[in-house]
């Protein structure tokens, strides 16, 4: 047994999986001991944990607060209402996230990105923009590599972090070089106590920021950045001086900063109007981070987007098939619908997580050829939309795509924008998107 393992642990790592293992690696690198607990009897990564900490105490299938613990490092999937965390607060123990540990130890500046929708795309855009500007950059957090793993190895010039509301709520100090909040819509009410708590966890990203980017449609967000000298806004309207937005000249729409035209939307590799907003947010953040505009615009002209996020799959019989399986909430689905020109056949459904689907009706008005529904909450969506257009129910994704193909007409788009989580039928949203793409590519013209 090594010297680290002999020390009585004062940290408890609650929740294994990717984040829990990254915390374990971080603690090991820093010669800190911990015990580990998970409510599951066979959590993912248990064998790897034993390799990292062979002598660590591991409590599985437990829902009780361990004794003689001073701090809990909780994985983002563990809700604050969990009995262990409830008891920890009563005992006045510190409860933090992996992002708190990252912020305390990071030796390079970092850009922090959050939002209900679009944060993965903007994080990835900023990663490529930093690289195109000649910087050493590492990106991760809620997307890709866990944040604490980014600290292992040589120190880069900059980090780019995608942050969830779960991570932000448990982070005490977040001195980001630039903080970006893209948007807020009703989501994750199965984790947060209410919508207000969810919103405040998002606004928290600005508290210690040195510079900030906010969406002009969110008046409350603007209040949180008033103390800062370096602030940029973005939106899909015409921008004032120093702001980012869209300008139309002779029928052609451009990304713009004030009066300056930057890039025609026809030259933007990303698909959809909401991705124009994502591009504008990335430009604003990049400017505040000191990136060269030419490098950023080059990335926007080349980067096609992430899988399962308004991903063009194929065209069959003059009908476009677009995969936005990542649209796991209503606001994301509405943004997807608004981004499509012309008539569409929408495939939606899954686990609604208590969502209100009524706003889908307004988005689909005069746009919908047919609605094809799958999954547990299919009937709930049908009742909420109450459309005069045909509504059909499918057994699975293959059946949904075949039905959609039958109803679509020349020039239409068949759009997978579920407005729901995927776990009732699929391992994750990626598997759902893959099933859609496979079925679409298998269609005969």
C-alpha positions in Angstrom: 0.0 0.0 0.0 1.4 3.4 -1.0 1.7 6.4 1.3 -1.3 8.1 -0.3 -3.6 5.1 0.4 -2.6 5.0 4.1 -4.0 8.5 4.7 -7.5 8.6 6.0 -9.7 10.0 3.2 -11.4 13.3 3.9 -12.9 13.5 0.4 -15.8 11.4 -0.9 -16.3 11.2 -4.7 -20.0 10.7 -5.3 -20.8 9.1 -8.6 -18.5 7.2 -10.9 -18.7 7.2 -14.7 -16.5 9.5 -16.8 -16.5 12.4 -14.4 -15.9 10.3 -11.3 -13.0 8.6 -12.9 -11.5 11.9 -14.0 -11.8 13.1 -10.4 -10.0 9.9 -9.3 -7.2 10.6 -11.7 -6.9 14.2 -10.5 -6.7 13.2 -6.9 -4.1 10.5 -7.6 -1.9 13.0 -9.5 -2.1 15.3 -6.6 -1.4 12.6 -4.0 -4.8 13.0 -2.4 -6.9 10.2 -1.1 -10.6 9.6 -1.2 -13.4 7.1 -0.8 -15.8 6.5 -3.6 -19.5 5.8 -3.5 -22.2 5.2 -6.0 -25.9 4.2 -5.6 -25.5 1.6 -8.3 -24.3 -1.9 -7.5 -22.3 -2.1 -10.7 -21.5 1.4 -11.9 -19.5 2.0 -15.1 -15.8 2.3 -14.7 -15.4 0.3 -11.4 -12.6 -1.8 -12.8 -10.7 1.3 -13.9 -11.2 2.9 -10.5 -9.6 -0.1 -8.9 -6.6 0.4 -11.2 -6.3 4.0 -10.3 -6.8 3.5 -6.5 -6.2 -0.2 -5.7 -6.7 0.3 -2.0 -9.5 2.9 -2.0 -12.7 2.3 -0.1 -15.6 1.9 -2.5 -19.2 1.9 -1.3 -21.6 0.6 -3.9 -25.4 0.5 -3.7 -25.2 3.1 -0.9 -27.4 6.0 -0.1 -26.0 7.0 3.2 -23.5 9.8 4.0 -20.1 8.3 4.8 -18.6 9.1 8.2 -15.6 11.3 8.9 -15.8 13.0 5.5 -15.1 16.8 5.2 -15.9 17.3 1.5 -18.0 15.7 -1.3 -17.0 16.0 -4.9 -20.2 15.2 -6.7 -20.6 14.1 -10.3 -23.1 16.3 -12.3 -25.6 13.5 -12.7 -26.3 13.5 -9.0 -29.1 15.8 -8.2 -28.9 18.2 -5.2 -32.0 16.6 -3.8 -30.3 13.2 -3.3 -30.4 12.1 0.4 -26.6 11.9 0.6 -26.2 15.5 -0.5 -29.1 16.6 1.7 -27.4 15.0 4.7 -24.1 16.6 3.7 -25.6 20.0 3.7 -27.1 19.4 7.1 -23.6 18.4 8.3 -22.2 21.6 6.8 -19.9 19.7 4.5 -18.4 21.3 1.4 -20.1 20.0 -1.8 -18.2 20.9 -5.0 -18.0 20.0 -8.7 -15.0 18.8 -10.8 -15.2 22.3 -12.4 -14.4 23.9 -9.0 -11.3 21.8 -8.8 -10.4 22.7 -12.4 -10.8 26.4 -11.7 -8.6 26.2 -8.6 -5.7 24.5 -10.4 -5.8 25.7 -14.0 -2.6 27.5 -15.0 -3.9 29.0 -18.2 -6.9 31.2 -18.9 -10.2 29.5 -19.9 -13.3 30.4 -21.9 -16.5 29.1 -20.3 -19.6 28.3 -22.4 -23.1 27.4 -21.3 -26.6 27.6 -22.6 -29.7 25.3 -22.9 -28.9 24.8 -26.6 -25.8 25.2 -28.8 -23.1 25.1 -26.2 -21.3 22.0 -27.8 -21.3 23.7 -31.2 -19.9 27.0 -29.8 -17.3 25.2 -27.6 -16.1 23.3 -30.7 -16.1 26.4 -32.8 -14.0 28.3 -30.3 -11.6 25.3 -30.0 -11.0 25.4 -33.8 -10.8 29.2 -33.8 -8.1 29.2 -31.1 -6.2 26.5 -33.0 -6.5 28.5 -36.3 -5.1 31.5 -34.5 -2.0 29.5 -33.6 -2.8 28.9 -30.0 -2.3 25.6 -28.1 -5.8 24.8 -26.9 -7.6 22.1 -25.0 -11.4 21.8 -24.9 -13.7 19.6 -22.8 -15.9 19.7 -19.7 -19.5 18.7 -20.3 -18.4 17.9 -23.9 -15.7 15.3 -24.7 -12.8 15.1 -22.4 -13.6 15.7 -18.7 -12.3 19.0 -17.4 -9.9 17.6 -14.9 -8.2 15.4 -17.5 -7.4 18.6 -19.4 -5.0 19.5 -16.6 -2.9 16.4 -17.2 0.1 17.3 -19.4 1.6 20.4 -20.7 -0.2 23.7 -20.0 -1.8 25.1 -23.1 -2.4 28.8 -24.0 -6.1 28.5 -23.4 -8.8 26.1 -22.3 -12.4 26.1 -23.7 -15.0 24.5 -21.3 -18.5 23.5 -22.0 -20.4 23.7 -18.7 -23.8 22.3 -17.7 -26.2 23.9 -15.2 -25.4 20.9 -12.9 -21.7 21.8 -12.9 -22.2 25.5 -12.5 -24.5 25.1 -9.5 -21.8 23.4 -7.5 -18.9 25.7 -8.6 -17.9 28.3 -6.0 -15.3 30.2 -8.0 -15.1 30.5 -11.8 -12.7 33.2 -13.0 -13.2 32.7 -16.7 -11.3 34.9 -19.1 -14.5 35.0 -21.2 -17.9 33.7 -20.1 -20.6 32.9 -22.7 -24.3 32.3 -22.0 -26.1 31.4 -25.3 -29.7 31.0 -24.2 -32.0 29.7 -21.5 -35.0 27.6 -22.0 -37.1 25.4 -19.7 -35.0 22.2 -19.2 -33.6 19.7 -16.6 -36.5 20.2 -14.2 -36.0 16.5 -13.3 -32.7 17.7 -11.7 -33.3 21.3 -10.6 -35.9 22.2 -8.0 -37.7 24.6 -10.3 -37.1 26.7 -13.4 -35.8 29.7 -11.4 -33.0 27.5 -9.9 -32.1 26.3 -13.4 -31.9 29.9 -14.7 -29.8 31.1 -11.8 -27.4 28.3 -12.3 -26.8 29.5 -15.9 -26.4 33.1 -14.9 -23.9 32.0 -12.3 -21.3 31.7 -15.2 -20.9 35.5 -15.2 -20.1 36.0 -11.5 -16.3 36.0 -11.5 -15.8 36.5 -15.3 -13.3 39.0 -16.7 -15.3 39.4 -19.9 -18.8 38.2 -21.0 -20.9 37.5 -24.1 -24.7 37.6 -23.7 -27.7 37.1 -26.0 -29.6 40.3 -26.6 -33.0 38.7 -26.3 -32.3 37.9 -22.6 -32.7 41.2 -20.7 -32.0 39.5 -17.4 -28.6 38.2 -18.6 -27.6 41.8 -19.4 -28.1 42.7 -15.8 -25.5 40.1 -14.7 -22.8 41.6 -16.9 -23.3 45.3 -16.1 -20.3 45.3 -13.8 -17.9 44.3 -16.5 -16.1 46.6 -18.9 -15.5 44.0 -21.6 -19.0 42.8 -22.8 -20.3 41.8 -26.2 -23.8 40.9 -27.2 -25.1 38.8 -30.1 -28.5 38.2 -31.7 -30.2 37.6 -35.0 -31.3 41.2 -35.3 -29.2 44.1 -36.8 -26.3 44.9 -34.4 -25.4 48.3 -33.0 -21.7 49.4 -32.9 -19.6 46.7 -31.1 -22.4 44.1 -31.2 -22.8 41.0 -33.3 -25.8 40.2 -35.5 -27.2 39.9 -39.0 -27.4 42.5 -41.7 -29.2 42.1 -45.0 -27.7 43.9 -48.1 -29.5 43.6 -51.5 -31.2 40.4 -50.4 -28.1 38.7 -49.0 -27.7 38.1 -45.3 -24.3 38.6 -43.6 -22.9 38.0 -40.1 -21.9 41.4 -39.0 -20.2 43.4 -36.2 -21.9 46.8 -36.0 -21.8 48.1 -39.6 -19.0 45.8 -40.6 -20.0 42.8 -42.8 -18.0 39.7 -41.8 -19.3 36.7 -43.7 -22.3 35.9 -45.9 -24.5 33.3 -44.4 -24.3 31.5 -47.7 -20.6 30.9 -46.9 -21.3 29.6 -43.5 -20.7 25.8 -43.4 -23.1 25.3 -40.5 -26.8 24.6 -41.4 -29.7 26.5 -39.9 -30.6 29.9 -38.6 -29.8 29.0 -34.9 -26.3 28.1 -36.0 -26.0 31.6 -37.3 -26.6 32.7 -33.7 -24.0 30.2 -32.5 -21.5 31.5 -35.0 -22.1 35.1 -33.9 -21.6 34.1 -30.2 -18.3 32.4 -31.1 -17.1 35.5 -32.9 -18.0 37.7 -30.0 -16.2 35.4 -27.5 -13.2 35.0 -29.8 -12.8 38.8 -30.2 -12.8 39.2 -26.4 -10.2 36.4 -26.1 -8.0 38.3 -28.6 -8.4 36.0 -31.6 -7.8 37.2 -35.1 -11.0 37.8 -37.1 -9.6 36.2 -40.3 -8.8 33.0 -38.5 -12.3 32.8 -37.0 -14.0 33.5 -40.3 -12.0 30.8 -42.0 -13.2 28.3 -39.4 -16.8 29.4 -39.9 -16.5 28.8 -43.6 -15.2 25.3 -43.1 -16.7 23.7 -40.0 -19.8 21.7 -40.9 -21.1 21.2 -37.3 -21.2 18.3 -34.9 -23.0 15.0 -35.5 -26.7 14.9 -34.5 -26.9 18.7 -34.5 -28.8 19.8 -37.6 -26.7 17.3 -39.6 -27.6 16.9 -43.2 -27.9 13.1 -43.8 -29.0 12.7 -47.4 -31.4 13.6 -50.1 -33.8 10.9 -51.4 -36.3 11.7 -54.1 -35.8 15.5 -53.8 -36.5 15.3 -50.0 -33.8 16.4 -47.5 -33.2 14.3 -44.4 -31.8 16.2 -41.4 -30.7 14.7 -38.1 -31.0 16.9 -35.0 -31.3 14.1 -32.5 -29.5 16.4 -30.0 -32.7 18.5 -29.8 -33.6 16.8 -26.6 -35.9 19.6 -25.3 -38.7 21.7 -26.8 -36.7 24.9 -27.2 -34.0 23.1 -29.2 -36.7 21.4 -31.4 -38.4 24.8 -32.0 -35.0 26.2 -33.0 -34.5 23.3 -35.4 -37.9 23.8 -37.0 -37.3 27.5 -37.4 -34.0 26.8 -39.1 -35.6 24.8 -41.9 -36.9 26.6 -45.0 -40.1 25.3 -46.6 -42.4 22.5 -45.5 -41.3 19.7 -43.3 -42.2 16.3 -41.9 -41.2 16.2 -38.3 -40.2 13.1 -36.4 -40.4 13.7 -32.6 -41.0 12.0 -29.3 -39.3 10.1 -26.5 -39.1 11.0 -22.8 -40.4 14.5 -22.3 -39.0 15.1 -18.8 -42.2 17.0 -17.8 -41.8 19.4 -20.7 -44.6 21.7 -22.1 -44.9 20.8 -25.8 -47.5 23.5 -26.6 -44.9 25.9 -28.1 -44.3 23.3 -30.9 -47.7 24.1 -32.3 -46.8 27.7 -33.1 -43.4 26.7 -34.6 -45.2 24.2 -36.9 -48.0 26.4 -38.0 -48.2 26.5 -41.8 -44.9 24.5 -41.9 -46.0 21.0 -41.2 -46.7 18.4 -43.8 -47.1 15.6 -41.2 -46.0 14.8 -37.7 -44.6 11.3 -36.9 -44.3 10.5 -33.2 -42.3 7.8 -31.4 -41.6 6.9 -27.8 -43.1 7.1 -24.4 -44.6 10.6 -24.6 -45.8 10.5 -28.2 -49.5 11.0 -27.2 -48.6 13.9 -24.9 -47.0 15.7 -27.9 -50.0 14.9 -30.1 -52.4 16.3 -27.5 -50.3 19.5 -27.0 -49.8 20.2 -30.7 -53.4 19.5 -31.6 -52.6 20.1 -35.3 -55.0 19.9 -38.2 -52.2 18.3 -40.1 -51.9 14.5 -40.0 -50.3 13.0 -36.9 -49.0 9.4 -37.0 -47.5 7.1 -34.5 -44.5 4.8 -35.3 -43.3 1.7 -33.6 -39.6 2.5 -33.9 -37.3 4.8 -35.9 -37.3 2.6 -39.0 -41.1 2.8 -39.1 -41.0 6.5 -38.4 -38.6 7.3 -41.3 -40.6 5.1 -43.7 -43.8 6.8 -42.8 -42.2 10.2 -43.1 -40.9 9.4 -46.5 -44.4 8.4 -47.6 -45.8 11.8 -46.5 -43.0 14.1 -47.7 -43.3 15.9 -51.0 -40.6 17.2 -53.4 -38.6 20.0 -51.8 -39.7 19.0 -48.2 -37.4 18.3 -45.3 -37.8 15.3 -43.0 -36.4 16.5 -39.7 -35.6 14.5 -36.7 -36.0 17.0 -33.8 -37.4 14.9 -31.0 -37.9 17.6 -28.3 -37.4 14.7 -25.9 -34.7 12.5 -24.3 -33.9 9.2 -26.0 -33.5 6.8 -23.1 -36.9 5.1 -23.5 -35.8 3.6 -26.8 -32.1 4.2 -27.3 -28.8 4.2 -25.3 -28.4 8.0 -26.0 -29.3 10.7 -28.5 -26.4 9.6 -30.7 -27.8 6.1 -31.1 -31.1 7.6 -31.9 -29.5 9.9 -34.6 -27.6 6.9 -36.0 -30.8 4.9 -36.3 -32.5 7.8 -38.2 -29.5 8.2 -40.5 -29.3 4.5 -41.3 -33.0 4.3 -42.0 -32.9 7.4 -44.2 -29.9 6.2 -46.3 -31.7 2.9 -46.7 -34.7 4.5 -48.5 -35.2 3.9 -52.2 -35.8 7.0 -54.4 
